Amino acid sequence: MNLRALVLSSAAALSFSTAAYSADAIVAAEPEPMEYVRVCDAFGTGFFYIPGTETCLKIGGYVRFQTNVGPDESGSSDWDSFTRAQLNVDARSDTEFGALRGFIGLRGDADNTTSRSAQIDQAFIEVGGLKVGFHYTWWDDDLSGETDILSSNDTRANAIRYTYTSGAFFAGLGVEELEALSGTPNNVGISGIVGLSEGVVNGNLLGSYDTDTENGALRAIVYAKVGPGTIGLSGAWASGANAYYEESEWTVAAEYAIAVNDKLTVTPAFQYFGTLDTNGSGDFTGSRDAWRAGLTVDYQIAKNLSTKITANYQDADSSATVAGGETWTGFFRLQRAF
């Protein structure tokens, strides 16, 4: 065998051996790409995309410790402390009808070792201007301080409402189930609101009708930025006691929220109530009135940690059947939000 034949035969053997080895080789699979959570800034701060979807999710809430002070606040005790845990889950996405939102708010209160409760604070679906579910009514949006009483009973209900917004103007119409508030079967409430925000002034006018009592209530609120703070003015009137407002026939309230600095806000406030008593049909009668004044202090201790302290004094006229007199109430609150 000459040199040329030896080289060719060796090359052929090497090629065969390499091909046989390649056929038996184990090829490792490449790892799947990891999908990281993406920030969703379309709906504000704190939202992120649920992996594999176009739905944005925000998880938040707070832990609150509060001590209330007042006559017989807890049984015969003049003070009572409780702790609250609030968890909110907010899911949003874009649709051809506008932003689609699903919101769940869970709340648990621990008053003491034997008195604890957990409940749904809110649960609703919102798309465009339509809102359906268990949520706060417009009557919950009172003045910013803790002195005024501008609504009655629970301000949450199963409801359907629609809000139209155009620039600085908005208007809404809602239908609320009132059975849980009044205890009367088939009780329904109808509410309407109009509002405007223009420069340093914004306000709204709210009206509601309780079909069971056949009485309604009107409430107006106006805010105006003046000097170092914001003035809040409100007035309410009721044709008779109803699920929305039954404290008095009419009332006026005022406050001035003074922004001392970026952490401290001090809010003095005053409210007057005219015609307190009602007869058996719910009509307001008599001449008893009342007034209350108070001070609320809000302080931002650190990011997501705040405290609120309020003290209120009330003086109500007495009658032959209803006790009045002077009372002091207030509370201290420490809250960690997230």
MARDOTI-833979 format. One record per residue (C-alpha): x, y, z. Coordinates in pm, 1 decimal, decimal comma, m for minus. Layout:
residues N
> X / Y / Z
> X / Y / Z
...
end
This chain:
residues 338
> X / Y / Z
> 0,0 / 0,0 / 0,0
> 149,4 / 331,1 / m103,9
> 134,4 / 649,9 / 100,3
> m163,1 / 796,3 / m94,7
> m376,4 / 488,7 / m36,3
> m289,4 / 486,1 / 334,1
> m393,1 / 848,7 / 381,8
> m725,4 / 796,9 / 197,8
> m815,0 / 486,6 / 394,8
> m732,3 / 656,3 / 726,9
> m949,2 / 958,1 / 638,5
> m1240,7 / 732,3 / 543,9
> m1215,8 / 545,6 / 873,6
> m1202,7 / 869,8 / 1070,6
> m1512,5 / 1007,9 / 889,5
> m1711,1 / 691,1 / 959,0
> m1614,0 / 694,4 / 1325,3
> m1712,4 / 1063,1 / 1363,4
> m2048,2 / 1009,1 / 1192,9
> m2127,3 / 715,0 / 1417,8
> m2039,6 / 918,9 / 1729,4
> m2248,7 / 1213,6 / 1613,1
> m2554,8 / 995,5 / 1563,6
> m2536,6 / 872,3 / 1923,2
> m2466,3 / 1215,1 / 2084,0
> m2709,3 / 1355,8 / 2350,8
> m2804,5 / 1717,8 / 2280,9
> m2910,8 / 1915,1 / 2591,0
> m3235,2 / 2116,1 / 2556,6
> m3201,2 / 2492,1 / 2585,3
> m3367,7 / 2641,1 / 2895,1
> m3703,9 / 2811,9 / 2852,8
> m3674,0 / 3190,6 / 2859,3
> m3779,7 / 3332,7 / 3197,3
> m4072,8 / 3576,7 / 3191,2
> m4014,5 / 3859,1 / 3432,7
> m4294,0 / 4076,0 / 3579,6
> m4338,1 / 4387,3 / 3368,0
> m4440,3 / 4725,1 / 3505,7
> m4775,0 / 4853,7 / 3374,7
> m4786,1 / 5232,9 / 3374,7
> m5110,1 / 5268,8 / 3177,5
> m5327,1 / 5287,4 / 3491,7
> m5097,7 / 5461,6 / 3739,0
> m4831,1 / 5372,1 / 3992,4
> m4808,8 / 5022,7 / 4139,9
> m4960,4 / 4820,0 / 3855,2
> m4782,9 / 4526,1 / 3689,9
> m4880,6 / 4284,0 / 3414,0
> m5004,5 / 3942,2 / 3522,0
> m4753,4 / 3711,7 / 3343,8
> m4886,8 / 3580,5 / 3014,8
> m5175,9 / 3829,6 / 3000,9
> m5248,8 / 4191,3 / 2913,1
> m5423,0 / 4247,9 / 3247,2
> m5263,3 / 4490,7 / 3492,2
> m5280,9 / 4416,8 / 3864,7
> m5225,7 / 4627,6 / 4175,6
> m5219,0 / 4491,3 / 4529,9
> m5243,8 / 4736,0 / 4819,3
> m5410,6 / 4808,5 / 5148,7
> m5325,3 / 4912,8 / 5501,8
> m5294,4 / 4807,5 / 5864,8
> m5461,8 / 5045,7 / 6110,6
> m5460,5 / 5076,0 / 6488,7
> m5720,0 / 5310,7 / 6635,6
> m5845,7 / 5412,4 / 6978,6
> m6186,5 / 5583,2 / 6997,0
> m6284,8 / 5802,1 / 7293,0
> m6639,1 / 5905,3 / 7387,0
> m6926,0 / 5845,5 / 7630,0
> m7001,8 / 5470,4 / 7655,5
> m6778,2 / 5399,5 / 7357,1
> m6766,0 / 5029,7 / 7446,8
> m7037,4 / 4928,2 / 7690,2
> m6982,0 / 5143,8 / 7994,7
> m6622,2 / 5217,1 / 7896,7
> m6539,6 / 5559,2 / 7754,9
> m6270,2 / 5426,3 / 7519,8
> m6224,1 / 5136,1 / 7281,3
> m5930,5 / 5018,4 / 7066,0
> m5937,8 / 4806,9 / 6751,8
> m5703,5 / 4694,8 / 6474,0
> m5804,1 / 4677,2 / 6107,4
> m5647,5 / 4490,8 / 5814,9
> m5745,2 / 4605,3 / 5464,2
> m5639,9 / 4424,3 / 5144,2
> m5725,7 / 4566,4 / 4800,2
> m5685,6 / 4385,8 / 4467,7
> m5733,7 / 4602,7 / 4156,6
> m5727,2 / 4443,5 / 3807,3
> m5755,6 / 4651,7 / 3487,1
> m5724,0 / 4604,6 / 3113,6
> m5814,6 / 4789,0 / 2794,0
> m6117,4 / 4685,4 / 2587,1
> m6310,4 / 4827,0 / 2293,8
> m6556,9 / 4968,1 / 2552,3
> m6286,1 / 5143,8 / 2752,2
> m6091,1 / 5040,8 / 3060,8
> m6227,2 / 4724,3 / 3225,8
> m6179,2 / 4709,7 / 3602,3
> m6242,7 / 4447,7 / 3866,2
> m6190,8 / 4550,3 / 4229,3
> m6200,0 / 4345,2 / 4551,2
> m6152,7 / 4499,1 / 4895,3
> m6128,1 / 4265,6 / 5195,7
> m6146,3 / 4398,8 / 5551,7
> m6101,0 / 4242,5 / 5892,4
> m6145,2 / 4411,9 / 6231,4
> m6014,2 / 4283,9 / 6563,8
> m6178,2 / 4472,7 / 6850,6
> m6051,1 / 4233,3 / 7118,9
> m5978,3 / 3863,1 / 7159,9
> m6347,8 / 3769,8 / 7138,7
> m6476,1 / 4024,9 / 6885,8
> m6330,7 / 3980,8 / 6538,3
> m6488,1 / 4008,6 / 6195,9
> m6396,6 / 3971,5 / 5829,8
> m6602,0 / 4108,2 / 5544,4
> m6605,0 / 4229,7 / 5186,3
> m6545,5 / 4603,0 / 5198,5
> m6608,4 / 4643,9 / 4823,8
> m6640,4 / 4420,5 / 4517,7
> m6736,2 / 4569,6 / 4182,8
> m6694,1 / 4563,5 / 3805,0
> m6633,8 / 4888,7 / 3618,2
> m6614,0 / 4944,8 / 3243,6
> m6618,8 / 5286,9 / 3084,2
> m6848,9 / 5491,2 / 3309,7
> m7057,7 / 5191,4 / 3425,8
> m7002,8 / 5058,6 / 3779,2
> m7183,8 / 4749,2 / 3912,7
> m7143,4 / 4568,1 / 4243,9
> m7107,3 / 4635,9 / 4616,1
> m6934,0 / 4970,1 / 4660,5
> m6940,1 / 5307,2 / 4835,5
> m7214,3 / 5547,1 / 4730,6
> m7159,7 / 5914,4 / 4653,9
> m7276,8 / 5994,4 / 5007,7
> m6947,8 / 5858,3 / 5140,7
> m6760,5 / 6149,8 / 4981,4
> m6802,7 / 6405,2 / 5259,4
> m6561,9 / 6676,3 / 5378,0
> m6199,4 / 6577,4 / 5438,1
> m6195,1 / 6634,1 / 5816,0
> m6340,3 / 6415,6 / 6091,1
> m6587,4 / 6659,7 / 6244,8
> m6877,5 / 6671,2 / 5998,1
> m7172,7 / 6429,2 / 5979,3
> m7302,7 / 6458,2 / 5622,2
> m7451,6 / 6111,4 / 5567,4
> m7645,6 / 5853,1 / 5766,8
> m7626,2 / 5473,9 / 5800,6
> m7381,2 / 5263,1 / 5599,5
> m7262,3 / 5436,8 / 5282,7
> m7208,6 / 5107,3 / 5094,3
> m7470,0 / 4923,4 / 4889,1
> m7518,7 / 4687,5 / 4599,0
> m7570,4 / 4937,2 / 4321,1
> m7562,8 / 5011,9 / 3949,9
> m7449,8 / 5355,5 / 3840,5
> m7320,3 / 5536,3 / 3537,3
> m7095,5 / 5843,4 / 3540,0
> m7040,3 / 6064,3 / 3236,9
> m6723,1 / 6273,6 / 3235,0
> m6631,3 / 6551,0 / 2991,6
> m6327,2 / 6758,3 / 3082,3
> m6389,0 / 6926,9 / 3417,0
> m6758,9 / 6829,6 / 3424,8
> m6915,2 / 6503,5 / 3541,5
> m7269,0 / 6376,0 / 3596,0
> m7395,0 / 6043,9 / 3725,4
> m7708,2 / 5842,2 / 3793,2
> m7728,7 / 5541,3 / 4026,4
> m7976,4 / 5287,4 / 4163,7
> m7899,3 / 5143,7 / 4509,3
> m8042,0 / 4851,6 / 4706,1
> m8137,6 / 4991,9 / 5048,3
> m8280,7 / 4684,0 / 5221,6
> m7968,2 / 4636,0 / 5434,3
> m7986,9 / 5000,1 / 5548,6
> m8358,0 / 5029,5 / 5625,1
> m8454,9 / 4666,4 / 5693,2
> m8754,6 / 4709,5 / 5462,0
> m8811,7 / 4460,9 / 5175,7
> m8796,9 / 4586,7 / 4817,2
> m8646,4 / 4917,4 / 4922,9
> m8460,6 / 5095,5 / 4641,3
> m8282,5 / 5428,3 / 4627,4
> m8216,6 / 5653,4 / 4329,5
> m7925,5 / 5898,6 / 4326,5
> m7805,0 / 6166,1 / 4086,7
> m7496,1 / 6386,3 / 4098,9
> m7339,7 / 6668,4 / 3896,7
> m6995,2 / 6814,4 / 3959,1
> m6743,4 / 7060,2 / 3819,9
> m6373,7 / 7128,8 / 3878,2
> m6247,6 / 7463,6 / 3754,0
> m5911,6 / 7601,4 / 3861,4
> m5883,9 / 7623,2 / 4239,6
> m6256,2 / 7549,3 / 4291,3
> m6441,4 / 7218,6 / 4264,5
> m6774,0 / 7095,1 / 4391,9
> m7078,1 / 6877,3 / 4338,7
> m7451,3 / 6862,1 / 4401,8
> m7597,3 / 6525,4 / 4508,4
> m7960,1 / 6422,7 / 4538,3
> m8112,3 / 6089,3 / 4646,2
> m8463,1 / 5947,4 / 4693,1
> m8559,5 / 5662,9 / 4929,4
> m8859,5 / 5485,1 / 4775,4
> m8960,4 / 5318,5 / 5103,4
> m8981,5 / 5630,7 / 5319,6
> m9080,2 / 5839,3 / 5015,6
> m8832,4 / 6101,0 / 5130,9
> m8524,3 / 6245,2 / 4969,4
> m8211,2 / 6439,0 / 5054,7
> m7992,9 / 6698,6 / 4883,7
> m7627,8 / 6776,9 / 4959,8
> m7384,1 / 7027,5 / 4812,1
> m7006,9 / 7035,9 / 4869,9
> m6763,3 / 7301,6 / 4746,2
> m6385,1 / 7316,7 / 4788,6
> m6164,7 / 7619,1 / 4719,2
> m5788,6 / 7653,3 / 4761,7
> m5724,5 / 7968,7 / 4962,8
> m5387,5 / 8067,0 / 5106,9
> m5200,0 / 7776,3 / 5267,4
> m5499,1 / 7545,9 / 5270,0
> m5837,3 / 7444,2 / 5129,3
> m6177,6 / 7567,7 / 5243,5
> m6458,0 / 7311,5 / 5240,2
> m6825,4 / 7415,6 / 5259,0
> m7128,7 / 7186,6 / 5263,9
> m7502,3 / 7200,7 / 5316,8
> m7766,1 / 6924,5 / 5329,4
> m8144,6 / 6910,0 / 5346,9
> m8387,0 / 6619,1 / 5389,2
> m8761,0 / 6617,2 / 5327,3
> m8785,6 / 6355,2 / 5602,4
> m8577,7 / 6083,6 / 5763,6
> m8438,2 / 5847,7 / 5499,7
> m8156,1 / 5598,9 / 5442,5
> m7924,3 / 5866,6 / 5301,7
> m7961,2 / 6144,4 / 5561,1
> m8169,1 / 6149,2 / 5879,4
> m7961,2 / 6343,2 / 6134,6
> m8162,7 / 6663,6 / 6097,7
> m8390,0 / 6848,1 / 5857,1
> m8099,0 / 7064,7 / 5742,4
> m7734,5 / 7127,0 / 5822,7
> m7440,6 / 7345,4 / 5720,9
> m7072,7 / 7262,0 / 5770,3
> m6739,5 / 7433,1 / 5709,3
> m6372,5 / 7343,7 / 5744,8
> m6029,8 / 7482,6 / 5658,4
> m5759,2 / 7222,9 / 5590,3
> m5432,1 / 7407,7 / 5654,7
> m5125,3 / 7250,6 / 5493,4
> m4860,4 / 7354,9 / 5747,4
> m4594,6 / 7171,4 / 5546,0
> m4572,8 / 6866,5 / 5320,4
> m4624,2 / 6634,4 / 5620,7
> m4861,5 / 6818,3 / 5855,8
> m5223,7 / 6922,3 / 5790,4
> m5445,7 / 7083,6 / 6056,4
> m5821,8 / 7102,9 / 5992,2
> m6055,0 / 7301,4 / 6221,1
> m6424,4 / 7248,7 / 6139,6
> m6777,0 / 7349,2 / 6247,7
> m7127,4 / 7216,0 / 6179,2
> m7479,8 / 7326,1 / 6271,4
> m7790,4 / 7101,0 / 6270,0
> m8140,9 / 7244,3 / 6244,8
> m8459,0 / 7055,9 / 6354,2
> m8336,7 / 6728,9 / 6505,6
> m8656,0 / 6543,3 / 6595,8
> m8888,8 / 6336,4 / 6375,9
> m9240,8 / 6210,4 / 6435,6
> m9362,9 / 5858,1 / 6364,3
> m9390,6 / 5923,4 / 5990,5
> m9033,1 / 6049,0 / 5964,5
> m9123,2 / 6418,6 / 5929,6
> m8893,2 / 6662,2 / 6110,4
> m9066,3 / 6852,3 / 6392,1
> m8987,8 / 7075,9 / 6687,8
> m8717,4 / 7333,5 / 6739,7
> m8429,4 / 7128,5 / 6882,2
> m8094,6 / 7202,8 / 6721,6
> m7728,2 / 7117,6 / 6776,4
> m7381,7 / 7230,8 / 6682,8
> m7038,5 / 7069,3 / 6685,5
> m6683,2 / 7190,0 / 6643,1
> m6359,5 / 7001,1 / 6619,3
> m5999,5 / 6977,0 / 6512,6
> m5829,1 / 6706,5 / 6304,1
> m5451,1 / 6671,2 / 6274,8
> m5292,9 / 6457,5 / 6000,2
> m4919,5 / 6387,7 / 6010,9
> m4708,3 / 6185,2 / 5765,4
> m4450,3 / 6021,4 / 5993,1
> m4266,6 / 5847,3 / 5709,3
> m4345,9 / 5715,2 / 5364,2
> m4660,0 / 5498,2 / 5394,9
> m4681,1 / 5561,4 / 5771,8
> m4923,7 / 5824,9 / 5901,1
> m5117,8 / 5926,3 / 6208,7
> m5450,2 / 6106,2 / 6254,9
> m5583,6 / 6262,7 / 6574,6
> m5923,6 / 6428,8 / 6609,9
> m6124,5 / 6583,2 / 6893,6
> m6486,9 / 6701,6 / 6859,3
> m6726,3 / 6883,4 / 7091,1
> m7104,8 / 6873,1 / 7043,2
> m7386,6 / 7060,0 / 7215,9
> m7744,8 / 6946,1 / 7146,5
> m8070,7 / 7082,5 / 7286,9
> m8268,8 / 6858,1 / 7521,5
> m8642,5 / 6789,8 / 7516,6
> m8895,0 / 6610,4 / 7733,1
> m8829,5 / 6281,2 / 7551,5
> m8477,0 / 6314,9 / 7408,9
> m8161,8 / 6377,1 / 7608,0
> m7919,0 / 6633,8 / 7475,2
> m7626,3 / 6804,7 / 7638,7
> m7255,4 / 6839,3 / 7581,6
> m7030,2 / 6555,6 / 7464,7
> m6665,0 / 6513,2 / 7369,2
> m6553,4 / 6247,6 / 7117,4
> m6235,6 / 6172,1 / 6925,3
> m5983,5 / 5912,7 / 6819,3
> m5614,7 / 5841,2 / 6768,0
> m5509,2 / 5647,4 / 6455,6
> m5181,4 / 5497,4 / 6334,8
> m5182,0 / 5354,7 / 5983,8
> m4928,8 / 5174,6 / 5764,1
> m5031,1 / 5174,6 / 5397,3
> m4882,9 / 4963,3 / 5118,7
end
